[in-house]
Amino acid sequence: MTRVLPRTSAGWPFMVVGALALASAPVQAQNVAQQGAAERELLAIEGYVKPPAVIERIVTAPRSQNVTLANQSPDRKHFLKVESDGLPTVADYGKPHYYLAGLQVDPRANRNRSLTTRGAAGLAVIDATTGQSRQVEVPKGATVSSPSWSPDGAQIAYIANFDDASHVYVADAGSGKSRKVTRTPLLATLVTDVDWTADGKNVVVVLVPDGRGAEPRHPDIETGPLVRLSEGKKARTRTYRDWTLLRDPHERAMLEYYSTGQLAIVDVKSGATRKIGAPAMIDEVDASPDGKWFRVSIMQEPFSYIAQYQAYGHTEELWDAS
């Protein structure tokens, strides 16, 4: 004999639905208890916790081994490959740094923090015809940033980032041998690349100024209140991804200190350095092909407490080499 059970609007016997609901309650309670125990166990460890294995494999995939043949030499004979060791280390990210109105500064090395955390492990020159690769000799203990071909494609200038300074090195594209060309460390906070003169004899750089004093010291006792000017009207302001707005006059002085550099041209053979103009808050420089003129962009005061440094005033100036 077959017994037909009444059906609900969903098509399931209501007696079975009730049974399933009653059976699932203890299972849910057990799952909650297990989850709570697992969370308490993690809290008790108080250390770094690894994600699930599948997530770890995705994040640590060796993308650094990918090769993109994009940086071709001016003579079209070679490609430049930037080699990476993969993700930056926790030690690099943990180095002391400042947030100054959106500018992240590594104060020990007078450079943008990105050069500290994102420097490459090395360089390689790839023959465009045969595909053969030649390693570029880079200084021990340094990472590499901002490689740039000389106008004739025979040399490569790059920034070598040491723990306490950044310098310009020039490598021979044929042999891969490198030599240091700057004697004074770079101020690589706003200008983070290397520019060649058209004759390939000099590189244009921004250096730490001679005789620069000590870093501005925050007063032990505040000298006044935090002041913001307003016109008494509601105004929209941006929300930034981190707390990088200037806070007080001390941070204004810090931003000026770490963005004021000396423009110079350096002979890549002799290392002779010729200063151009007076130190200024240079955030961009472009040399004329003959190396006799320089278009210089200079960040200007007053600084703002409600905007990041990219929104500050700038002047465009034309400097001659003398």
Buried (B, 14 or more C-beta within 10 A) or exposed (E): EEEEEEEEEEEEEEEEEEEEEEEEEEEEEEEEEEEEEEEEEEEEEEEEEEEEEEEEEEEEEEEBEEEEEEBBBEEEBBBBBBBBEEBBEEEBEEBEBBBBBBBBBBBEBBBBBEBBBBBBBBBBBBEBEEEEEBEBBBBEEBBBBBBBBBBBBBBBBBBBBBEEBBBBBBBBBEEBEBEEBBEBBBBBBBBBBBBBBBEBBBBBBBBBBEEBEEEBEEEEEEEEEEEEEEEEEEEEEEEEEEEBBBEBBBBBBBBBBBBBBBBBBBBBEEBEBEBBBEBBBBBBBEBBEEBEBBEBBBBEEEBBBEBBBEEBEBEEEEBEBE
